Every structure is written in structure tokens, then in C-alpha cells.
């Protein structure tokens, strides 16, 4: 791999959270609520389907200093590609297990399912995600060495 | 060379100055002017890709593809960015910068001219199949009709079907499944007096006057909710019974009267006015027999909110048309989903009406659980229009359609022939090339979802427009792919 930054924690966007959004539903909800303050702390990445997300990519985002990663797919029974949301959920589960086994805050990676017309729920999910990250960071501060805010 | 453009409408505030060393060029209002200014600028400068910054209107279905088409760019090489009006300028710069980086990380997308076989295979007999065949013929497609299918290979625009019986091999561009419903009669206790709803009137007509039952129950929705077709047949049967056999007291028991179709509510009112008692039940109704040869019906009355048991001389059971076992075999053969009622359709609102997860294969009428004839016929007409749309792109000129080769690409060196992609592809677009000993993706069948790329354990598959490099760049991790 060429061009790997040496100071990974200092890469652009470090300290912010990333939202990976399926363009068929969650992305449309995101566009509707993009003026909301809850959205401002996220960098949004539009994807053709949440099912394209790889476990390694989720972990790499944390490696490069992202605070947390949330994958937002279609509701499972209305996935454009029928099984994409199921498959993404499995891979997010694998990434969370990897964080858990490493003794890190598994809430830094999450998956949720948002319909294209469900902007209010999207905001609630994003707020809850940030609160989970804050709680994890507070726990890490009170237990030195756990390092939930640092590099995995 | 790539371009960076910003919509000139006032709903966004593009960042001032440069982004990643590039200045944002004005390009009119593409969502209002059809992209005239944009395409002129792209063509003048000979660009091979562009990022366009605008509001959420850029993401209207099909708009980016239309703008790209007008500018003669592959649609995956025109990347839209939606800005917010109030958001911080830093966030806007970051998202534009990441999108530019993604465009640069994307490898060129080639195009190819593809000829689609215009013939359509209609599987099944009956009104929906005839309607589909007629509508397709009217749209200029040669139609082949077969009653059953025993095999299907190939991809949209070039299927090879094996018709059953006879083993006839046919080439076609698309397939419409329009099989007939199979009547399904619920089991009744041995010796209980029950008839199928379809045979009720003949049964009563064959009896002598004093043999006629005094009480009759027409029972719908015994174990599952049935559709509009069952309700309509039951309403007609009840009216006939009341007019031809006035001595028979009729009760109609159903879960919900499904009257959401033309003239059905009026028919329902006529049934009530004809003196038929209507009873709404919930859950499963249980049938038994009593000592005098009558039938007991135990059900939960929704209005009373209590279990009631009633006795009738005769029960007429609805025999709803549903997908048959043959249809389920067909679904398995074609790799189509089956919903909880056994009907050939995925339980997914995005695929209605008549579309399946596999491009080029459509399902209409009773096969997908729509046995009410007016709806089945409408299904057939809609499927015919969808088939025409899928086969016609560029087909009218006879030269074929221009297809962007943005499908999944398999790296033969990395492919371990584990078949994960074959199992995970919802569109069945993957195949194995035996001679090259690797998996391969069929461009005409691929829907560019990227599920195979995400699943492949060897990381041998990538979508050119959404490769690891592109997604990493979009997420701000330049140079950090895979």
C-alpha cells in the first residue's frame, strides 16, 4: 500500500465520526436532515449498498483516527439488493467482535437501518451513537490504559 | 482531465476560493436547465470526469445519469456533492476535496455496445400470460409462450431457456413468469359436510328441495388472510345462494372484508342487504363435526371479542388460488425469492410490482400471489412495459445498447474459486469460467451493488466506480485502500 500516512491519528478528519450510508435509503434521509446539528459531527460517505462495506475498512477508519463509524443501511425488508443490509450487519458484527476482543469500546462501530423518509429517526440514531462514544471515552479516561479514544 | 463545478442556484453557498487547489466553476442550474451549461463546459474542455456541487436536488432519481449522458460522460464519472446551506465551510471543503480525490482514484470506465435478444419468453397459461404476451407483441417483441420451464441459463438480453415438456431450447432476452394459480383447499374433519366454494352452487343445485341445508357458512381466511379474489368469489356465491335458494340461511365468515378494488364495496353492501350474516373472525378458525352430521365452526368473533362456536348444515370453504409447488420449484431453479406465503416474490417493497431480484426475469399474477384478475392483468401490462424498457435501450436502432462496464471485476490471480460471490450475488450475475479457473461477472446482469466485493474473502473482486481506493478517498483516507 503506497502513501500510508505516518502519523495516522493526524490524518484529515481525525477525531470526527464517519457515517457510511446506503444511497438507496439512508443517504436520502441524510440529505433531508443535513442542516441538523447532529449531522455536523459526521463525515458522510455515500455507498451503492451497505452490503459493500468490508470489515477491514471499518477497522481501518478507526486506525486512521476516526472517532467512530456508523453504517446506515436500508431497512432489512426493503433492501434494494434484497440481502445487502443483512450482509452488512454480519460484517459490522465481526468488526465489533474484533474491538471487543482487543479490549476496546465496541460501540465505536455500529449498524442501523434507516428508511429514506425517516429523517427524525436518523437524527436520534446519530445522537445516540455520539452519546455512546462519549460514554466510552469517559470510561477510558477513568481507566487509564484502556484507550478507547486512541488507536486500536 | 477532470472538472469541478458548482450549481448557481441560491440554495447552497459553495466555498469561496479554491478547494484542493481547484476553483469551482459555475455551471448554470443543472436540475432546472437539463445540464446544458454543464455539458457544454465538459465537452469544450474535453473532460473525462467531473464533480458537481449542488443541493439535495442533484440526487433526484436518474438526474446524475441524465446529466452525465448529456455531457457524454460515463454516469459513474460524474460525482455529485450535496452541500448544506448552514453547515460549516470546513465540512463543505472536506466533502468536495474527498469527492475530487475519489474521482482521481477511480479507474476509467469503458463502454461496450451490447445487442439484446428482443424475444421474450412467457411461462404459463391463462389470462395474465395472454395479456403479457399481447402487450409485449404490441410493443414489437417476438413472444414465445411455454407452459413450463425446466432450465434457464445466460443473462438479460441473452437467456437460453429449456421449455418443459419437450426439452425445447429457446433463446430470449427476458422471461415473464405468469403461471396459473393452484387451488388449495384447507383440510376438513373426515365426514364433515363441506364443499369447495367453487363447487357450492353446483352442489346445491344437485340437491332436492328438502335436502337443501338450512344453514350454510361460507368460510374465508381459515388459516391465512386471502386476497381480493377470494372475497369477490365469496360475495358472488352468497348473492347467488340467496337468490336461487332463499330457504338457505347464509353466513359469511371472514377476517377482513377486502373491498379495496373497483365495485367490490358495492358488492359487499349487496351481500349484506340480501340478508347474509357477516361475521369477522380473528386468528385461526377451527372446524369440527357434530353428531347429526353438521359442521361446527369455532372462531374468535372480533366484534364480540369472544370465542364462539356455531353449527351449520354445510360449510363452503374458500379455495384460494396460490402459487403452486411447481412455482416454488421454478423459483428455486431461477434463484428467485419466495415470500412467507410461498408466492414467487421477495418480501421486499422495492421489487413490486412484478420485478424480481434478477434483472430480466419478471413475475406477474397468481405466481406472485395476485390472483384477482383485474390486478393480474394490470401486473402483466406493467411487466410488459418494464421488459420493453429493459430490452429497448438503443435496441430500436438495431445497433444495440451502450452499456457502461462498471460491473464487478474479478482478479483471476486472487480468485480462489470459493464460490462465495456466486452464493452472495442477489442478481445471479456471477459465473465460473472453467478454463480460466476463476469467477467472472456478467455486465448485463450485474446491478453494481458491490455485495460480492464486500464478501469476497480473497479481496479478488472490485467495483470500478466504488473500488477500495474510491471509497477510502470518499472517507478521507487517501492512499489507504484495502
Interface residues (C-beta under 8 A of the other chain):
Chain A: X1 X2 X3 X4 X5 X11 X12 X13 X18 X20 X23 X24 X27 X28 X31 X32 X34 X35 X39 X40 X43 X44 X45 X46 X47 X48 X49 X51 X52 X53 X54 X56 X57 X60 X61 X64 X77 X78 X79 X80 X81 X82 X83 X84 X87 X88 X91
Chain B: X56 X59 X82 X84 X85 X86 X87 X88 X91 X94 X95 X98 X337 X346 X347 X348 X349 X350 X351 X357 X424 X426 X427 X447 X448 X449 X450 X451 X453 X454 X455 X463 X465 X466 X468 X471 X472 X474 X475 X476 X477 X478 X479 X480 X481 X482
